[in-house]
Amino acid sequence: MDAFNINVKNIGNKLILSLPKKIFTSLNIDKGDAIKIIIKKEKRKYILLSKYNWLISLTKDCVNSLNLHKGELINVTFGWIEKNPISNSLFIIG
């Protein structure tokens, strides 16, 4: 899992993370894959589940718990959500 420092931006009244092309292409994650995002600000952290895209909107709970504002620099770590191996055995054809 790689950590990056990213500025918080806004579109209308929503706060978002806009991933630069360099970061978006450097991670070996396909667009639309389910990912885990760990957002850290000072000593607080928040875990957010999302689909991978170059624009990631932040939930109201995330914004309130970390007290985020437009233009702040936060530490963001991306990770994969592992597929549960049990789900494959539940749907055996035959």
Rosetta blueprint (number, residue, H / E / L):
1 M L
2 D L
3 A E
4 F E
5 N E
6 I E
7 N E
8 V E
9 K E
10 N E
11 I E
12 G L
13 N L
14 K E
15 L E
16 I E
17 L E
18 S E
19 L L
20 P L
21 K H
22 K H
23 I H
24 F H
25 T H
26 S H
27 L L
28 N L
29 I L
30 D L
31 K L
32 G L
33 D L
34 A E
35 I E
36 K E
37 I E
38 I E
39 I E
40 K E
41 K E
42 E L
43 K L
44 R E
45 K E
46 Y E
47 I E
48 L E
49 L E
50 S E
51 K E
52 Y L
53 N L
54 W L
55 L E
56 I E
57 S E
58 L L
59 T L
60 K H
61 D H
62 C H
63 V H
64 N H
65 S H
66 L H
67 N L
68 L L
69 H L
70 K L
71 G L
72 E L
73 L E
74 I E
75 N E
76 V E
77 T E
78 F E
79 G E
80 W E
81 I L
82 E L
83 K L
84 N L
85 P L
86 I H
87 S H
88 N H
89 S H
90 L H
91 F L
92 I L
93 I L
94 G L
